[in-house]
Amino acid sequence: MAFAAQTHPGGQEISSVPGNTESLTPSAVNRILMEFMIYFGRAVVVFYPVYLTGYLGLSISWVLLCMLMFTWWQKNRQWKDVRIGSAIDLVDNEAHVISTELKTSLQMASWVHFTDVEKVNWVNKVLKQVWPFFGMYMEKLLRENIQQTVRMSNSALKMFTFTKIHFGYKPLRIMGIRAYTHEVDQREVILDMNISYDGDVDINADVNAAIKAGVKELKFVGMLRVILEPLVGQAPLVGGVTLFFIRRPSLQVNWTGMTNVLDSPAFSSLSEQSIIDIIASIMVLPNRMCIPLIDQIKVDVMRFPLPRGVVRVHVLEARDLVAKDTYMMGLVKGKSDPYTTLRVGNRYFKTKTIKENLHPKWNEVYEFVVHEAPGQELEVEVYDEDRDKDDFLGGYNLDFGEVKREKEMDQWFPLERIAHGEIHLKLQWFALNSDPSLLKESNAGLSCAMLAVYLDNASNLPLTRRNAGPSSYVEISIDKDVQKSKVVYMNKDPAWEQGFNFFVQNIKTQQLTVQVKENEKKTLLGVLNLPLSRLFSISSMSVDQRFQLERSGANSQIKLKATLRILTQEQPPPKIPQTSPPNVKQQTKAGGNTSASTPSAASAAPVASVSPNSTPAAASPVLPDVPPDGTKETSSAQPRRNSFLAPETSNPSNSNMRRYDSHSLLSDNSIASSRFDLTDGAAFPEAIRNHQGSFGEINLTVRYATIRNKLMVLVHSCRNLFPCSQNGTDSYVRVYFLPDQSWRHRKKTHVKKKTVDPVFEEKFEFDVSLAEAQTRKLDVAVKNNKMLHTRERKDIGMVTLDFSQMDLVKGVSEWFELTLPGLMSSGTRKRL
């Protein structure tokens, strides 16, 4: 795995440009002075009582007593606030709170949380019945194979012997199985098994005559993916079985004997991490365990198939992080020294650390090979760097299946398991192609291709001992990216059977270097240099053969397969707007007459059904650009009347824009109760009431993530909003997921100042099932953050989305017209 880091510096208040002197902006000076005054005031509050106590000759015990009472009061106050907040949350949404508490406090099976996961009690009964025989098989495997491998790994372990092997009476349990049949190829079946093992194993071993070691208990939790492919028309109907862990499993070990020291906090994480690393090297992607069932199946194809693609992750910035650094016993809050870690399976990277910044900017780029999408996840975690232990600042997991579907994602992700904070990531999906004409090399040091290498075996390696072959391993490298194989002990014809992936920046100059080395003395047993230009000149961009080793024996050869693929960025799929059926009729009331819209108007944009309680002015039956008589209105620009800006061009047309009226999807009562605002009962400002023209448009993306069971709403931007001042509008977007209407369920974006075309790019997530989401509605309102009169309503425009009319799984990403209850656009007024 390789990555490239961009060197774009983050913006700071203090700027330094070559050739110019450093300058401070007035806002930065004011902020520094205010922080200094606050710190100084807090220091006076803390140290003045100490000075006064010494001046009056009082005992220091009074100071300690006051500090103890203040600490007790602060803790008690925090406890009361948490209790009151929990009570309010319980009253607002009792079912959600109880469900969340059950999920966090109880280790329930996965089929309780996910409807598409099935409980398999019959499989657990079978495992319980065969568990004693599994213990007999493992005892034989450990004594005959593992014991011999441990002895050969180090000269100090020549006397290593298992003295007791017992796998206990508690069998492995499968907490749920999810089967994929529709999302995959017709010739394969994919199963995801949630495995949990809390066993009473008892394994003892003698390292030598003086040292004894053992394991008493073992806890193991992970998700095992089983792939049955290919499906064939002969017994046993399945060509082979592939097993691997998508993510690193969790492990807890209770050591005995001399290894009991590993149970201490200083060594437990180290020992368990080492075991997890060993498991990851065997069964965590890209490593797999393969079992062929018919002779026609090639093991190398099963064990190391070509990846699905490559994801390029841009770690741009974060904002509103939690301040973990405090001074003077927490009375003075500092900042944090954040850095970000990224993990995909067994691959791990860490960004640079930004000192004392709650809004850090990294601007670094990393690249990951994706083998399973959906399935593999990007695990992002933010930490505050400290001298002793780094503090956790939040994390977020993103399934690569979403990136593959969207092709490119550039948005803010909320940090979870923390009070607040967001991280800005840009993710790009790259497909793997064998067409040389698609090669585009980057000048920024980013990869243009990927090389997959399957290391099979070697033959006739030179002997390093009299009667035994060498203990050898292989180093495979491209420039500074060096990867090592496992060690095969005492064999002149070793078989490694491992796969490796490399990123390529320049095909013409880079080459693959393969070095076979002896394990103990690190002496070179043979070397192979393979220029990547040779692969690029082959039509299939792949070689699979035996190569003669240089600087080795006369007949020493190594067998490997190398496949080169070009990285091509795929474009996002076109967003197809949903259209209403051609026979949908739209009605409008004008002087008691009812008229139906033309078919062209009906097919131009989807129209929501009109509520019986809607007033004639609230309905928006036809498009403003097409009058009821079917003739086109003049296309000349109409000035905006009664606005605070100079006249400008009016409504832009967009064929992908969907028009919903706020009252056409909900009744008057539900709309009034869904907007929790102190000014809801007030009238709109006079400028808005007299406005003739569009109130603007908002760009939204609504999609249901079936893997995470969450509804995602992305607020991208607005355009042509109503100008509330000469400098534009200070706007933000408020979202309600109806019927949740309380202030705790309200979601807001950040305020964008002095613009009528704000860009938000913020995402909101709702924990709800797909069936329930299709019965609910989304209430979106664009509001002005700074009104001239506080008693006037802040609404600039509203739109309500009925999810029963949308395909949430496919997703909708369109421009929606903003309207206001009781007010009409200029086009509607003209027709009436």
N, C-alpha and C positions, 0 to 999 in steps of 0.2 A: 504494500500500500504506500502510495506517495501522495504528497500534497504540495501545493504551491501557495505561498503567502504573499498577498499583495501588500504594497508599501504605501498605501494612501494614508496620510496622517489624518487623525481626527481633528475636528475644529475645536479651538479653544477660545476663551475670552481674551487671553493674552496672545497676540499674534506676532510672529517673527518672520519677516520676509528677507531674503538675502538682499543686501544693499540698503535696507531701511532699518530704522531704529525701532525698538519695541514700543508699543503704544497700548494704553489702557483706555477702554471705552468708558464713558460716564456711568453706564449701568453697572459695569464691573467694579468701578471704584465705590459706588454706593453700596453694592452688595458686600464688598469686603469690609467697609466701615460698619455696616449694620451687623455683620457676623462678629466683628471685633467688639462692638458695644454689648452685644448679647453675651458673649463669653466673659467680658469684663464684669457685667452685672451679676452673672451667676457666680463668678469667683468671689465678688464682694459678699453676696448672700451666704456663701459657704464659709468664708474665712472670718467675717466680722464677728459672728458669735464666739469663735475660738479666741479672737483678740479680746473681746469684751470679757470673756471668762477669766483670762489671765490678768486683765486690767483690774477686775474686781476681786481677784484673789480667790476665786471659786475653784472647787475641785474639778478635775477633768472628767470625773464621773458624770457631772451634769451634761457635758457635751455628748458623751456616749449615750446617756439616757435619752436625750433629745433626738439623736440620730436613730436610736432604736425605735422610738415612738413614731418618727417620721416614716421609717421604712415599713413598720407595721401598718400605718395608715395607708401608704401607697399600695402595698400588696392587697390590703382589704378592699381598697377602692377598685383596683383592677379586677378582683374577684367578683365584686358586685356588678361592675360593668359587663363582664362576661356573662354573668347569670341573667341580667336584664336583657341583654342582646339575644341570648339563647331563648328566653321566654317569648320575646317579640317574634323571633324567627319561627318558633313553634306555632304561635297563633296564626301567623301569616300563611304558612305552608306546612301543615302538620305532617301530611303524607311524605313529602320530600325529605323533611328533617329526619323522620323515623327511618326511612329507607337509607339515608346517608349514614346515620349512626350504626345501623345494622351492618352495613358494608364495611365500615372501618373497625368495628369492635369484634365482629364475628368472622371467622375464617370459613365462610360458607362456600359451597361448591359453585363452580362457574356457571352451571346450568340454572342457578337461582337468579343470576344477574343477566344472562344472555339467553334469549329465547331460542336461538338457533344452535345452542349447545345442548347435547342430549346427555342425560345421566345413564350410565351403563352399569347397573348393579350386577347384571349377569357376568360381565367381564371381571368385576372384582371378586365374584364368587369363584370363578375359574382360577384367578390368580391365587386366591386363598388355598384352593385345593392343590395346586401344583407348586406352591411355595417351598415345601420341604425338598422337592426334587430339584428346584432351582438352586437351593442351598447346596445340594450334593454336586451339581454341575459347577458352581462357582468354587467350591472347595477343590475340586479336581483342577480347574483352570488356574487357581492361585498357586497350587503346589507344583504343578508341572510346567507352567509357562511363566507366570509373573515372578515366582521365586527365583528361577534361573536368570531372568532378565535383570532383576535387582542385583544379583550376585555379580553379573558381568559389567554392570554400570560403573562400579567403583571397586578398587582393590580393598578398601576398608570394609566392604560389605560381602566379602567372600563367604562368611559364615552365616549369612542371613537365612533364617529358617522360620516358617510359620509353625507355631506350636499348637494353636487352637483356632479353628475357623467355624463359626456358627452364625448364621444369618437370622436367628431369632424366630419368633412366632408371629410377628406383625408383618403382613405382606405389603407389597407396593400397591397403592390405590390410584385409580384413574378417576379424577373428580369430574370429568366431562370430556366429550368428544364432539368436535365440529367437523362435519364432512363437507368437502367442496367438490361438487360435481358439475354445476352449471358454469362456474367461473373458469374452468380449466379445460384442457384438451379432452376430446372424447375418448382417448386411449389411456387415460390415467385417472386415478382417484387420489385425492389428498385428504389426509386426516390430521387434525391437530388435537393432541392429547394433553390435558392438564394433569401432570403427574405429581403426586405427593407421597413422600416416603418418610415416615417417622418410626424408624425401626430400632429394635433392641438387639442389634448385632453385637457380637462378642468375638473380636479377632485379636489374638496375641502373637507376637513374634519375638525371636531372639536375634538382636543385631549382632552380638557376640556374647562371649561368656559373661560379661559384666553388665551389659546394657540390654534391657527388655523394653518393648514398646507394645502398644495396643490401642484399639478403638472399642469403646463401650456402647455408645449410642451414635446414631447418625440421622440427620434430618436433611431432606433433599426435596426441592420444589423447582419445577420447570415445565416448559411447554415443549413437547416432543412432536415434531412433524414427521409423519409417515407417508411416503409416496409409493403408491402401487402403480408401476409402469414398466413396460407397456402391457396393456390388456391384449391377450392373444386368444386365438380360437382353438387352443389345445390345453390339455391339463398341464399345470394347475391354474390356467386362465390368466395368471399374472407372470410376466417375464422376470420381474425382480422387485425387491423391496429396498427402499432407501430410507434411512433414519438419520435425523440430526436435530439439534436444538437451534431454534431461530435466534434466541437470545441466551445470554449466559445464565445458567441456573443458579439458584442460591443454595448454600450449603452450610450446615452447622455440625461440628464434630466434637465429641466428648472423648478426649484422649486419656489413656491410662499408662501406667509404668513410667519410664523415664520421659516419655513424651507428654506426660501430664503438665509439664511446664508450658506447653503450647495452649493450654486452657486459659492462661493469664491474659489480661487485656493487651499486653504488649506484643504477644506472639500469636493470639488466636486469629486475628485478621490476616496475618502473614501466612500462617499455615493453611487456612482455608482458601486463601487466594491462590496459593501454589497448586492446590488440588484442583481448583476450578480452572486454572490455566492448563493443567494436564488434560482435563475433560474437554476444554475448548479446543485443544490441539487435535482432538480425535473426532468430536461430534458437534462442535459449534461451527456454523457457517463461516468460511466456505468448506470446512471439513465435514465429511459425511461417512456414515457406515453403510455399506452396500452389501446386499445378499442376492446374487443372481440365482434364479430358479430354473432357467433353461440355458442350454449351451449356446444359443445364438446371440445372447446378450453380451456386449463388451463391458468389462468391469470398468475400464477407464472412462467410458462415456457416462456410465452411471455415477461414478465417484466424482467426476469433475466435469460436469457439463458447462457449456459457455454461460456466462452470467446473463441476466435479463437486460442489464443496462448499467449506466454510470450516473450518479447524482453528484452534481457540483454544488457545494454548500458555501454560500457567502455569509460569514458571521459579521454583520455590519455594525450593530450598536445595540445598546439597551437603554432603558429609561425608567425612572421612578423606582430604582432599586432600594432595598431596605438598608438603612445605615446600621452596620454592626459594630463599628468602632466607637466606643464611648470613653469618656474621661471623667475623672473625679467621681468615681462610684456611680456612673450613669447619669449624673446631673447635667453634664455637657455632652451632647450628642455630636459625634464626628461624622465621618463618611465611611466608605468601604473601598477596598482595593480589589475590584472584581476581575475575575478571569472566567473563561468559559471552557468547559470540557465537552467533547463530542465522542460518542461511542456508537459503533455499529458492529454488533456481534463481538468479535475479538479484536477489533481495530479501535484504537483510542488516540485522541489528539487533544492538545491543550493550547489555548490562545495565550498571547502575552497578557501581562497584568497591568491594568491601568490604575495608577496610584490616586487615592483620595478623589473618587469621582462616582457619583450616583447615576450619571448619564454617560457611560463610557462608549467610546467608538473604537472598534478593533479593525474593521475592514480587512479581514483575512479570509482566505479561500481554502477549502479542503475538498478532496474528491474521494468518493467511496464507490466501491464495486457493489452492485445490488444483485443478489442471487435469487431472492424470492420477493416478489411484489404483486399483491399485498403479502404481508407477513413480517418482513424485516422492518425494524424501526430505527429512527435516528433518536438517540437519547442525548438530550442537551441539558446540561446542568451548569449553573452559575455559582461561583464560590467567592468568598471574601478571603483573600490571602492573609494569613496571620503567622506569627512565629511558631506557635505551638500547634494549633489545630485550625484548619480552614473552616469558616462558617458557611453554611448552606444558604444561598440566596434565591433558590427556586430552580425548577426544572420543567422540561416539557418533552413529551414523546410524540413523534410524528411518524406515522406509517408511510413507507415509501410508495404504497399503493396509491395514495392521494397525489403524490408528486408525479407518478407515472400517468395518472389520469389527467392532471392539470397541465403537465409538461413544464410549466414554470409557475413558481409561487414566490411572490415578493410581498411580505406582510409582517405585521407585528403579531407575536404569539404571547399570550399571557403566561407568566411563570406560575406554576402550580406548587402547592405545599408551602406557600409563603403568603404573607399578608398582601403584598402588592409588588408589581414589577412586570416589565415586558421586555422581550428581546426581538430584534429585527433581523430576520433571516431572508435570504433569497436563495431559492433552490431551483436548479435546472436539471431536466432529465435529458440524457444523451443515449441515443440508440447505438447499437454496434452494427457496423456495415462492413462489407468486404469489397466495396467499390472504390478503387483508388482515386477516382475523380472527385470524391467527396472530401479529400484531405484538405484541411485548413489549419496550418500551423499558426500558433499564437506567439506574438512578440512579448507577451506579459509573463511568459514562463509557465503557462497553463498547458495541460495535456491535450494532444490532438489524436492520440490513439491509445489502445490498451493491448497488452501482450499477456496471453494466458499460456502458462507452461505446465505441462503434466510430466513430472519426473517419474519414470517407470522403474528402471533397474540398470545395473552395470554388470559387466562380465570380465573375468580374468584380471582383476585388479592385482597389482604387484603385492607380493607377500611381505609382511613386516616381521613375521615370526616364523619359526622353523616349520611348525606343523599346523598352523592355523592361519586363517585369513585375517585381514585387518578389520578393526572396528571403525567404520567410516560413516561420514555424513557429507552432505553437499551444500556448498554456498552458491546461491544463484543471485546475480546482481546485474543491475543496469545503472551505471554511474555510482551514486552514493546510496542507492536503495538496495540493501543487502538482506536476503532472506535465507534462512537455514532450514534444512530438512531434519528429520529425526535421525537418531544414530542406530545403525544396524551393526550388531556386535559379531565379531569374529566370523566373517563371511567374505570370501573373495568374489562372490556373485550376489551382492546385496540387492534387495528389492525394497525401494522406498514407497512407491505408489502414492505420491502426494502432488497436490496442485498449488500453483502460485500465480499471482496476478501482479502486473507491473503497469505503471503509467508511463507513456512515451511522450516526450516533448519534441524530439527531432529524429525522424526516422532515418534521415540520410547519414547522420553522424553517430548515433548511439548504437551499441551492440550488446548482446546478451553474453554474459560471462558465467561459465559453469566451472566450479572448482570442487574436486573430490578431495577430502582431507581425512587424515587419520585422527581419531577422537582425542587421544591422550596427548600426543606430542604435536598435534596440529600440522604435521608434515603433509606436503602436497603429494597426492597420489595420481593426479591427472587434471587437465584443464581443457576446456572447449570454449572457443570464441565464435559466436554466431552473429554476423552483422544483420541488423534489422532490415537493411535495404534488400537483402536476399529474399526475405519473406515478402517484402512489398512488391517484388518483381514477379512473384508466383501468382497465378490467377486466383487460387483459393486462399492465398495469404497464409498457408499452413504447411508445416512439414511434420512428418511422423516417421522416424527412422532411427537407426543406430548410427552413432558418430564415433569416429576414432578419437581417442583421448590423446592429447599432446602431453609431452613430458611424463609419460607413463610407460607401461609395458607394451610389447610389440602387438599383442592381441587385445589390449584393454579397450573396451568400448562402453559407451553409455547410450541408453535408449530413452528418448524423450519426444514429446509432442509439443510444438510451439505454434500458436495461432495468433495472428495479428488482426485487429479489428479497428476500423476508423470510427472516431466519436463524431456523431452528427446530432446536433440539437434539433429536436422535433418542435414544431410549432403547435401552440394550443389549438384544439379542435374548434371550428367555427361554432359560435353560439346560435342555435336555431330558435328563433322566437316562437312561442306557442301561439297558434292561431285558433280563433273560435270557429265553430261549425258554420258553414255558409248559410244555414237557415236560421241563424240567430237573429231575432228581430229586436230592434231598439226603438223605444218609444220616447216621445217628448211631448210635454203639455204646453201648448202655446195658444191661448185664447180658446181652450176647450177642444182643439183639433189634435188628432193623433196621426203621426206620419211614420212610415217605416224607412229605415236607412237603405241605401243602395247596396248591392252585393259587394261592390268595390270598397265601400266604406267599412262593411262588416269584416272583410278579409284583411283590411289594412292593419288592424291592431285588435287584440283580444279585448272584449268588453265584459265587465262584470255585471251580474244580475242586479236589478234595482230593487231595493228594499221597499216594501209596501208603505213604510212610514216616511220614505224620502220625500222631500219637498221638491216642487218643480225646479227651483233654482239650484238645488243640490245635485241633481242628476246631470251627468255628462254623457248624453246618449250618442252623439256622433262626433267625429273628429273635427276640430276647429277649422282645418283646412278645406273641408268639404261641406258646403251648406246643404240643407235638406232638399233643395230643388235639384241637386246634382251638378250645378254649375260651379266652376272654380272661382274663388274670390281673387281679388287682385293680389299679386305677389309683392307689391311694393312695401318697403319697410315702414312700419307704423311706429311713431315715437311713443315712448312710455310716458304716460301722463301722470302728474301728481307725484313723481318720484323725486328723490333728493339729488339725482344726477342729471346731467345734460341728456337730451334726447339721444337714443341709440336704436339700433336695429332690434326688431322684435323677434318673435318665436322662431327658433331654428327647427327645422323638421328633421325627424329621424325615423326611419322605417322600423328600427329595432326597439322603439320606445313603446312601453305598455302604459296605458292610461287607466288608472283606477280612481274613482272618486271616493273620498273618505266615507260618505254616507251610503254609498252603493253596496258596501260589503257588510256593514253592521248597522244595527238599528240606532236611532238617536240616543237611546238610553245607554247602550253599551259604549258608544263613542264618548259620551260625556263622562262616564265613570272610568274610562280607561286612561284618561290623561290626568295624572295626579300633579296639579300645578296650582299655586295659590292664585293665579290670575285667570283660571279657567272660566269663571263666571263673568269676567269683564269683556268689554268689546274690543275689537281689533283697532289698532291705530287708524286715524283718519286717512293717512297716506295709503295704507293697505286697503281700506274699504273703497277708496276712490280709484284704486289701481285698475287699469284695463290692460290686460295682457297676461302672459304666463307668469306664474310664481316660481318657475324654475323646474329643474329635473334633478333626480338623484339616481346614481348608479349603484345598484345592489346586486350581490350574488347570494343566492340561497341554495344550500345543498345539504343533504343528509349523509353523514359518514356512517355507513353501515358497520364498518369494522369497529369504530369507537362508540357507536350508538349515541351520536350527538348530532344535533341540528346546528349547522354553522351558518351564520349571517355575516357577510362581509360588506361593510360600508366603504365603498371606494371613494366617491367624490360627488360633488354637486356642480351644477353649471347654471348660469343665468338666474341666480337667486335674486329676490327682490332687494334692491339697494336701500338700506336703512340710514345711510349717511353719505356724505360726499366721498368718504374714503372706502365705501363698501359696506360689508356686514360682518359683525363678529358672530359667527354661526357655529352651532354644534348640532348633533343628531341624537335624538332621544328614541329609545326602542322599548316597547312593551311586547311580551309574548302572551297575548290574550288567552285565557281570561285573567292571568296574573296581572294585577293592576296596582299593587301597593308600591310604596317607595323603595322597598327592599328589592323588588324585582325590576326596577327601572335600570336600564343600561344607557350610558352616555359616552359619546366620543369626547375627545379633547376639543377645545375651542380654537377655531381658525379665524384670525382677526383680519379685518380690513380687506376682504375679498368677496366677490360674488361667485367665484369658481373655486371653492375650497376643496382640498384633497385630504381625506382622512386616512384611508387604508387601515382600518381597524376591524378586528374580528370579534364577534360575540358567539359564545357557545351555550347551548341549552341541552341539559341532560334529559332527554325524552325519547321514548320509543318511536319508531317510524309510524306505527298505527295511530298513536296519539297525536303526533305532529300533523298528520294529514287531516285531523279534525279541528285544528286550532288556526289562529290567525295572528299576523304580525302587524303591530301598530307602530308606524315610523313617522316621526315628526322632526322637521328642521326648525330650530328655534334661534331667535336672536338673543345673544347673551347680554346685550346692552341696549335697553329701550329708553326712550326719552321720558316716558311716564311709567312708573312702576305699576300702576293699576291697569295698564293695558296688556293685552295678551302678547306673549312672546312668539307665537307661532308664525312662521314664514310660509310653511306648506306642510301638507300631510299626505300620507298614502297608507292604505291598509291592504295587506296581501292575504288572500284566502288560499291556504295551502291545499285545500281539497281540489283546487283547480290547477295544481302544479305537479309535475313529476319531480319530487324532491330527490330521488336517488340519482337521476340524471343531472339535476341542478338547473337553475335559471340564473342568468347573468345578463341584465338588461337595464336600460334607462327607464325610469318611471316618472310620470308627470306629477308634480306637486299641486294639490288643490287645498282649499280651506273650506270648512263647513259653513254653508250659508252664503258663500261668495262664489262668483262665477268668473271664468276667464273671459277675455274680450270676445272670443269667437262665439261663445254661448250667448252673450248679451246681444250680439248683433242678430242672431237668429230669432231671439225672442222679441 
